Every structure is written in C-alpha cells, then in structure tokens.
Amino acid sequence: MDEKYTIGIDVDGTKTAYGLFNESGGIVYRGQHPTDAVADGPSLSETIVNVVEDILTANCLLAGQVLGIGLGMPSFINYDTGFVYMTTSIPNVKDIGIIGAAELVRELL
C-alpha cells in the first residue's frame, strides 16, 4: 500500500496510449485506444479524465499512491498556463486550457 506510482498519457491523432509506472520507472500497466481525430477540447479533456479513472480502477489505487501525471501531445502548449494554442494531429483541439482536465483529475486523486 506504500508503493507510489506515476501515470503517463500520450495523446496523438491516431491513438491515446497510457501507462502506470512504479517508483523505479518500471511499467506495471499499459493500454491504448484510438483517439477521436475530430475531438474538441472538452471531449479530449473528458478522455484524459476517463483514462486516469480507468488506470486507478484497474490497479485498485488509492489517491495518495499517485505522485503525478505526465501528458504528452503534439501541440503548442504554454507550459506555465496549460493553454493549448493548437495541435497538429487533432485540429479541433485549439485555444483551450487543458488545465481544466488537470483540475478534474486532481479531484479524482
């Protein structure tokens, strides 16, 4: 129960891949599913939240066991504000604050 984990999510135009990593960096769970190439910002945010929920449920994790979540996207993102200016492979995801998804995920933890 003391073990801590990190979640990694990679969203691109064809698939959303994700993994759960232990403190040593070893992958303990992975999955992927197709990305909706016509998704807009709110639906992509919902996808990210659903992925995190699925990982937590599938691995019976408690809130305190997740150290952090990394998100990778082929996008122009302001790191400090979480604002997505545009994405190269999901054209409808633009001019949005992805930080909203981060806040929803934080509520899960």
Buried (B, 14 or more C-beta within 10 A) or exposed (E): EEEEBBBBBBBBBEEBBBBBBEEEEEEEBEEEEEBBEEBBBEEBBEBBBEBBEBBBEEBEBEEEBBEEBEBEBBBEBEEEEBBBEBBEBBEBBBEBBBBBBBEBBEEEB
